[in-house]
């Protein structure tokens, strides 16, 4: 059951151009503690700037705890890690073992969250990794993605989750040198004038296995007018597809903005259900201008979510994810406007007839990719989930 909490000020941050300045400002003004969770930390211009800010914070006595995924941040050099830790930045990796020959479930249980908490007063949650937007293949335009800046009564829940995961990983790695700050930190949670209702929705492999998916399904099943989903890796399961189709059948306008540029062969699996969805009147747009890593949705211009979770088996069945769900018409309207602008500026609409007449090889590739996903999930024990 999602617990919505009022009394929040939530600011939408569009891509790194808005996210990183806000994040750096918060870090530069930190007084007691900084917690960071990220899938990717790239040592490019953004990573170096952020690292410098973290080092300065540690030097002035701020507790700086950084938790990175072992696979997503595998290219972060040992020398740079030592450079950070030498001045007091505490850094751990979530699941360092990334052997491509392992079929254990744990290999794909990644830390995919992007969460930052500063002094217990300011939080950031979204889909943006620590990487420059311009750090994209083939000199494409900057990637697009989203995050939110949060102040208010939702912060204690975000702080508790970051502290809890830090302590858990520190204990598992038997690294007593790390600060395992209690959930009850010294930070004073600030009251704000805004009264936006929002919820932190997590996904893990223990108590919150399906919370994010259920949040989506509840909102989709309740939709009356419009569903807009912008998602980079979109391979929905049966329940999710059925919910979208039932919404379309009852007259809800359903728009999907999906990644049009392919980074990996398995991304072809996204196209597997094009025929099924298009034939039900669901609009599908492929963002082709650049790389779209968005993980957001707006329903009935009142319910909105921004976070790290894709709608695919890896996010919904394996990874640790974090989304913010917001109940606020002004916030939803702003996010909707930006998604529509992306559709108009850089997306191509796929019609049912066009897909039916498309290259047979393209359609075969989509089913082949989906089959590979199914086989792989079957090998690691999730064959009945999709």
C-alpha positions in Angstrom: 0.0 0.0 0.0 1.5 3.3 -1.1 1.6 5.9 1.7 1.2 9.4 0.4 2.5 12.2 2.6 1.5 15.9 2.3 3.6 18.9 3.0 6.2 18.6 0.3 7.8 20.9 -2.2 8.7 18.9 -5.3 10.6 20.5 -8.2 10.9 18.7 -11.6 14.5 18.7 -12.9 14.8 18.0 -16.7 18.0 16.2 -17.6 21.4 16.9 -16.2 21.4 20.5 -17.3 18.9 21.2 -14.4 19.8 18.3 -12.1 23.5 18.7 -11.6 23.5 22.4 -10.8 20.8 21.8 -8.2 22.7 18.8 -6.8 26.0 20.6 -6.7 24.5 23.5 -4.8 23.0 21.2 -2.2 26.4 19.4 -1.8 28.3 22.6 -1.5 26.0 23.8 1.2 25.9 20.5 3.1 26.7 20.8 6.8 26.3 17.3 8.3 25.7 14.4 5.9 25.5 13.4 2.2 24.2 10.0 1.0 24.4 9.1 -2.7 23.1 6.0 -4.4 23.8 5.7 -8.2 24.0 2.9 -10.8 26.6 4.7 -12.9 29.4 7.0 -11.8 31.4 8.1 -14.9 34.7 10.0 -14.4 33.8 12.6 -17.1 33.4 16.3 -16.6 30.3 15.8 -14.4 31.8 13.0 -12.4 34.9 15.1 -11.7 33.0 18.2 -10.7 30.8 16.1 -8.4 33.8 14.3 -6.9 35.5 17.6 -6.2 32.4 18.9 -4.4 32.3 15.6 -2.3 35.9 15.9 -1.4 35.5 19.4 -0.2 32.5 18.4 1.8 34.4 15.6 3.5 37.3 17.9 4.2 35.0 20.3 6.2 33.7 17.4 8.3 30.5 16.4 6.4 29.9 12.6 6.5 29.9 11.6 2.8 28.6 8.1 2.0 28.5 7.0 -1.7 27.0 3.7 -2.8 27.6 2.7 -6.4 26.6 -0.4 -8.4 29.4 -2.8 -9.1 28.4 -3.3 -12.7 27.2 0.1 -13.7 30.3 1.8 -12.2 32.8 -0.9 -13.1 34.9 1.5 -15.1 35.5 3.9 -12.2 39.2 3.6 -11.7 40.8 2.4 -8.6 43.1 5.4 -8.4 40.1 7.8 -8.5 38.3 5.7 -5.8 41.5 6.1 -3.6 41.5 9.8 -4.4 38.0 10.2 -3.0 38.5 7.9 0.0 41.8 9.5 1.0 40.1 12.7 2.1 37.2 11.0 3.9 34.6 10.1 1.3 33.3 6.7 2.2 32.5 4.7 -0.9 31.1 1.2 -1.3 30.1 -0.9 -4.3 26.9 -2.9 -4.5 27.7 -6.5 -5.8 31.1 -6.3 -7.3 31.0 -9.7 -8.9 29.9 -9.2 -12.5 31.2 -12.4 -14.2 29.4 -12.8 -17.6 29.6 -16.6 -17.1 27.4 -16.6 -14.0 23.7 -17.5 -14.2 23.0 -16.8 -10.6 20.0 -14.6 -9.8 22.2 -12.3 -7.7 24.3 -11.3 -10.8 21.5 -9.2 -12.2 20.2 -7.9 -8.9 21.7 -4.4 -9.4 21.5 -1.1 -7.5 19.7 0.9 -10.2 18.5 3.6 -7.8 19.5 7.3 -8.2 19.0 8.8 -4.8 20.7 11.6 -3.0 20.0 13.0 0.5 21.7 16.1 1.9 21.5 16.9 5.6 18.1 15.2 5.8 16.6 18.4 4.4 16.9 18.0 0.6 16.4 14.9 -1.4 16.9 14.0 -5.1 15.3 11.0 -6.7 15.1 10.1 -10.4 16.6 8.4 -13.3 19.8 10.4 -13.9 23.1 8.7 -13.3 26.4 10.6 -12.5 27.3 11.1 -16.2 27.4 14.0 -18.6 24.3 14.3 -20.8 26.7 14.8 -23.7 28.5 11.6 -23.0 26.5 9.7 -25.6 27.4 7.4 -28.6 28.0 8.9 -32.1 28.0 12.5 -30.9 24.2 12.5 -30.6 22.4 15.4 -29.0 22.3 15.3 -25.1 20.2 12.5 -23.6 17.0 13.3 -21.9 15.9 12.1 -18.4 14.3 13.4 -15.3 14.7 13.7 -11.5 13.0 15.6 -8.7 14.2 17.8 -5.9 12.3 17.2 -2.7 11.8 19.1 0.5 9.3 18.5 3.3 7.7 15.7 5.1 8.6 12.9 2.7 12.3 13.3 3.6 12.4 11.1 6.7 11.2 8.1 4.6 14.0 8.8 2.0 16.6 9.3 4.7 15.6 6.0 6.4 15.8 4.0 3.2 19.3 5.4 2.3 20.6 4.8 5.9 19.2 1.3 6.0 20.7 0.2 2.7 24.1 1.7 3.6 24.1 -0.2 6.9 23.1 -3.4 5.3 25.8 -3.3 2.6 28.4 -2.2 5.1 27.5 -5.1 7.3 27.5 -7.6 4.4 30.9 -6.4 3.4 32.2 -6.5 7.0 33.6 -3.0 6.6 33.5 -1.6 10.1 35.4 1.5 9.1 32.3 2.8 7.4 30.0 5.1 9.3 26.8 3.2 9.9 24.8 6.2 11.1 21.5 5.3 12.8 18.3 6.1 10.9 17.6 8.8 13.5 20.2 11.2 12.3 20.9 14.6 13.7 19.4 16.3 10.7 16.3 18.5 11.3 13.6 18.0 8.7 12.5 21.3 7.4 8.8 22.3 7.0 7.9 23.9 3.7 5.0 26.0 2.6 4.0 23.8 -0.3 1.6 21.0 0.4 2.2 18.5 -2.4 1.3 14.9 -1.7 3.9 12.4 -2.7 5.1 8.9 -1.9 8.5 7.1 -2.1 8.0 3.8 -3.8 10.9 1.3 -3.6 11.6 -2.0 -5.3 13.8 -4.6 -3.6 13.9 -8.4 -3.4 12.5 -8.7 0.1 9.6 -6.6 1.2 8.9 -4.5 -1.8 9.2 -6.9 -4.8 6.3 -5.4 -6.8 5.5 -2.1 -5.2 6.5 0.0 -8.3 4.7 -2.2 -10.7 1.6 -2.2 -8.5 1.7 1.6 -8.3 1.6 1.8 -12.1 -1.1 -0.8 -12.4 -3.4 0.8 -9.8 -3.1 4.2 -11.5 -3.6 2.7 -15.0 -6.6 0.7 -13.9 -8.1 3.9 -12.4 -7.4 6.1 -15.4 -10.3 7.9 -17.0 -8.9 10.2 -19.7 -5.2 9.9 -20.5 -2.1 7.8 -19.9 1.3 9.0 -21.0 4.3 6.9 -20.3 7.9 7.8 -21.4 10.2 4.8 -20.8 13.5 3.9 -22.2 13.4 0.1 -21.8 9.8 -1.0 -22.2 9.1 -4.8 -22.1 5.9 -5.0 -20.1 4.6 -8.3 -18.6 1.1 -9.6 -19.3 -0.6 -7.7 -16.4 0.9 -4.4 -17.6 -0.1 -5.0 -21.2 -3.6 -6.1 -20.2 -4.0 -3.0 -18.0 -3.0 -0.7 -20.9 -5.3 -2.5 -23.4 -8.2 -2.4 -21.0 -7.7 1.3 -20.5 -7.7 1.9 -24.2 -10.8 -0.3 -24.6 -12.7 2.0 -22.1 -11.8 5.1 -24.1 -8.6 6.2 -22.3 -6.1 7.9 -24.6 -2.8 6.0 -24.2 0.5 7.3 -25.5 3.9 5.6 -25.1 7.1 7.4 -25.8 9.9 4.8 -26.2 13.5 4.8 -27.0 14.1 4.9 -30.8 17.9 4.5 -30.8 19.1 1.1 -29.9 22.1 0.8 -27.6 21.8 -3.0 -27.1 20.4 -5.9 -29.1 18.1 -6.8 -26.3 16.4 -3.5 -26.7 14.7 -4.9 -29.9 12.5 -6.8 -27.4 10.6 -3.5 -26.8 9.0 -3.9 -30.3 7.7 -7.4 -29.6 4.3 -6.1 -28.5 3.9 -3.3 -31.0 1.2 -5.1 -33.0 -0.8 -6.1 -29.9 -0.7 -2.5 -28.6 -1.1 -0.6 -31.9 -4.1 -2.7 -32.9 -5.9 -1.6 -29.7 -5.4 2.1 -30.6 -2.5 2.7 -28.3 -0.2 5.4 -29.7 3.5 4.5 -29.9 6.2 7.1 -30.5 9.9 6.4 -30.8 12.3 9.1 -29.7 15.0 9.2 -32.3 16.6 12.6 -31.9 18.9 11.4 -29.2 19.0 8.8 -26.4 16.0 8.9 -24.1 16.5 7.4 -20.7 13.3 8.7 -19.2 11.4 6.6 -16.6 8.3 8.8 -16.1 4.5 8.8 -16.5 1.5 11.1 -16.2 -2.1 9.8 -15.8 -5.2 12.0 -16.0 -3.0 15.1 -15.5 -2.9 14.5 -11.8 -0.9 11.3 -11.0 2.7 11.4 -12.0 5.8 9.4 -11.3 9.5 10.1 -11.8 12.2 7.5 -10.9 14.8 4.9 -11.9 12.5 2.0 -12.8 12.1 0.9 -16.4 9.1 -1.2 -17.3 11.0 -4.3 -18.1 11.9 -7.6 -16.2 15.3 -6.3 -15.1 13.8 -3.3 -13.2 10.5 -4.9 -12.1 11.9 -8.3 -11.1 15.6 -7.9 -10.2 17.0 -4.5 -9.4 16.7 -2.1 -6.5 14.7 0.9 -7.8 13.3 4.1 -6.4 10.4 6.2 -7.8 8.5 9.2 -6.5 4.8 9.2 -7.1 3.2 12.7 -7.0 -0.4 13.6 -6.7 -0.5 17.2 -7.9 -2.1 18.7 -11.0 0.5 21.5 -11.4 3.5 19.0 -11.2 1.8 16.5 -13.5 0.9 19.3 -16.0 4.6 20.4 -16.1 5.9 16.9 -16.7 3.2 16.2 -19.3 4.0 19.3 -21.2 7.7 18.3 -21.3 6.9 14.8 -22.5 4.6 16.1 -25.2 7.4 18.6 -26.3 9.7 15.6 -26.7 7.2 13.8 -28.8 6.7 16.8 -31.0 10.4 17.7 -31.2 12.2 14.4 -31.6 9.8 11.4 -31.9 8.3 9.4 -34.8 4.9 7.9 -34.5 4.6 4.2 -35.5 1.3 3.3 -37.1 -0.3 -0.1 -37.0 -0.2 -0.4 -40.8 3.4 0.7 -41.0 4.5 -1.9 -38.4 2.5 -4.6 -40.2 4.3 -3.7 -43.4 7.7 -3.3 -41.7 10.8 -5.4 -42.6 10.3 -9.0 -41.6 13.8 -9.1 -40.3 13.0 -6.2 -37.9 10.0 -8.0 -36.5 11.9 -11.3 -36.3 14.7 -9.5 -34.4 12.2 -8.2 -31.9 10.9 -11.7 -31.1 14.4 -13.2 -31.1 15.5 -10.5 -28.5 12.4 -11.2 -26.4 13.0 -14.9 -26.6 16.5 -14.4 -25.4 15.2 -12.3 -22.4 12.7 -15.1 -21.6 15.3 -17.8 -21.8 17.8 -15.8 -19.7 15.2 -15.1 -17.1 14.2 -18.8 -17.1 17.8 -19.8 -16.5 18.0 -17.6 -13.4 14.6 -18.7 -12.1 12.1 -16.1 -13.3 10.5 -18.0 -16.2 6.9 -17.6 -14.9 7.0 -13.8 -14.4 6.4 -12.6 -17.9 
